[in-house]
Amino acid sequence: MNINATLIAQAIMFALFVWFCMSFVWPPIVGALAARQKLIADGLAAGDRGKHELELSAKKAAQGLRTAKEKASDIIAQAEKRAGEIVEEAKTNAKTEGDRIIAGAKAEIGQEVNRAKEGLRQQVSALAVAGAEKILRREIDAKAHAAMLTTIANEL
Amino acid sequence: MSSEAITSSEYIRHHLQNLTCSLQQGHFHCAHTAAEAKAMGFWAFNVDTLLVSFVLGTVFLFFFSRVAKSPAPGVPSGMQNFVEWVIEFIDNSVRGSFSAKNNLVAPLALTVFMWIFLMNFMDLIPIDWVPMLAAKLGVGHFKVVSTTDPNATFGMSISVFFIVLYYSIKMKGLGGFAAELTLQPFGKFGLPANIFLEGVNLIAKPVSLSLRLFGNMYAGEMIFILIAIMGGTWAGFTLVNATLFGSQILLSLGWGIFHILIITLQAFIFMTLTIVYLDMAHQEHH
């Protein structure tokens, strides 16, 4: 336990260790620690930002959905209205067309009736004339009675 | 005990002697007895202290600089994690006690803490292992705990003292530092008393710093030696011998566990006081 030159050697050794530590050990490790601290802080901030963005986009998506639903119901209502209109229009058109067809048919029927009547009238008068001719062959002048028969035929 | 032939006091004396060597008549010679070591005077070296403290300091710097060489800011490995944990602990201590800005203080504190801790840690190696190994290699004495050698503790504390003096003068100027020593606490009329008080105050710093560490480690080592003697008196299987042997095992376990606290605490105290003294050197007080 004597104090001897070990003291000086220890002091020099100590100084060298401190110098080495100060030059090559402390600064890089503290720098790395600071870098990691920044990395972690950045990561946390990014996480927060991501969360915030997620909330924002969820809100946006909900709003978009709502708008789309509104639009869809609008379109459906419009389509229903339009369909009603089309049905009404078709009904009206059909009715008009039907009426027209009925009128046409009626007119045609009338014409046919007239034509038939005319034919019948001709045949009846001819038949009457033939009958009368046969009856009157003997006694009546055909010429004098033709005018009278025509009058009768016209009255039919 | 290394041999049955030696007495308890010889055993203690053997354990408390450094491997002191000096250059005599052109060749290196190591002392065999305490008296011989004393006779070597100042120009002798405690080779064991130098060797152990150098190896431990190198181990400390090797591991820390290996981490420092690849400072990945990503997920740290185990070794890196440990080193960074120590560094953050030191950094917090420095931030807590040191208010000025000085790039030397934190690395100084780290070196002080780790070096002292490792040297103290040698106390936990079973007390006879290293000396017996040294004896096998033909070396008579080997004190493995460097901090039980006042040369080591004073070597550090005097270095710290000079750093404190350097920064005192650098920060306050030679005049300011002289004024601090002479003009307080009693004003300029109490100058002799001031010099005496502040001088004692100043000298007490390195002395207390080194003697506290030395005293604690020396006493701890001494208790380990005494515990080792208990089982060392073994002479045949008797109740007394068996009790002593069992006591040695239990006591060395207990004291060893307690000593883990002491070695850390002593390293921490030395470091904290170093920081505090340097902080005082940077501050204009009163």
Contacts between the chains, C-beta under 8 A, distances in Angstrom:
chain1	res1	chain2	res2	distance
A	1	B	16	7.0
A	1	B	18	7.3
A	1	B	149	7.2
A	1	B	150	6.4
A	2	B	20	6.9
A	2	B	37	6.0
A	2	B	38	5.6
A	2	B	40	7.8
A	2	B	44	7.4
A	3	B	42	7.5
A	3	B	150	6.4
A	3	B	151	6.2
A	3	B	154	7.1
A	4	B	20	7.0
A	4	B	40	7.1
A	4	B	41	7.3
A	4	B	42	5.2
A	4	B	43	7.0
A	4	B	44	4.6
A	4	B	45	6.8
A	4	B	46	6.9
A	4	B	151	6.6
A	5	B	42	6.0
A	5	B	43	5.3
A	5	B	44	6.4
A	5	B	45	5.7
A	6	B	44	7.8
A	6	B	45	5.3
A	6	B	46	4.3
A	6	B	49	5.6
A	6	B	50	6.2
A	6	B	149	7.0
A	6	B	151	3.7
A	6	B	152	7.3
A	6	B	155	7.3
A	7	B	151	4.6
A	7	B	154	5.6
A	7	B	155	5.1
A	7	B	158	7.4
A	8	B	155	7.4
A	9	B	45	6.4
A	9	B	50	5.7
A	9	B	155	7.5
A	10	B	49	7.1
A	10	B	50	7.3
A	10	B	53	6.6
A	10	B	151	5.7
A	10	B	152	5.0
A	10	B	154	7.8
A	10	B	155	2.8
A	10	B	156	6.9
A	11	B	155	4.3
A	11	B	156	7.4
A	11	B	158	6.2
A	11	B	159	4.8
A	13	B	50	7.5
A	13	B	53	6.5
A	13	B	54	6.1
A	13	B	57	6.5
A	13	B	155	7.5
A	14	B	111	7.5
A	14	B	115	7.6
A	14	B	155	6.0
A	14	B	156	5.3
A	14	B	159	5.1
A	15	B	159	6.1
A	17	B	57	4.7
A	17	B	60	7.7
A	17	B	61	6.4
A	17	B	111	5.1
A	17	B	115	6.4
A	18	B	104	7.7
A	18	B	107	6.3
A	18	B	108	5.2
A	18	B	111	4.8
A	18	B	159	8.0
A	20	B	61	5.5
A	20	B	65	7.5
A	21	B	61	6.5
A	21	B	64	7.3
A	21	B	107	4.3
A	21	B	108	7.7
A	21	B	110	5.9
A	21	B	111	4.6
A	22	B	103	7.0
A	22	B	104	6.2
A	22	B	107	3.8
A	22	B	108	7.3
A	24	B	65	5.2
A	24	B	68	6.2
A	25	B	61	6.5
A	25	B	64	4.6
A	25	B	65	5.2
A	25	B	68	4.9
A	25	B	107	6.9
A	25	B	110	7.4
A	26	B	68	7.9
A	26	B	87	7.4
A	26	B	106	6.0
A	26	B	107	4.1
A	26	B	110	6.4
A	28	B	68	4.2
A	28	B	69	7.4
A	28	B	71	4.8
A	29	B	64	7.3
A	29	B	67	6.3
A	29	B	68	5.0
A	29	B	71	6.1
A	29	B	83	6.6
A	29	B	84	6.4
A	29	B	87	5.2
A	30	B	87	6.7
A	30	B	91	6.9
A	30	B	106	7.7
A	31	B	71	6.4
A	32	B	68	8.0
A	32	B	71	3.2
A	32	B	72	7.0
A	32	B	73	5.5
A	32	B	84	7.5
A	33	B	84	5.9
A	33	B	87	6.9
A	33	B	88	6.7
A	35	B	71	7.6
A	35	B	73	3.8
A	36	B	73	4.4
A	36	B	74	7.6
A	36	B	76	7.6
A	38	B	73	7.9
A	39	B	73	5.4
A	39	B	74	7.5
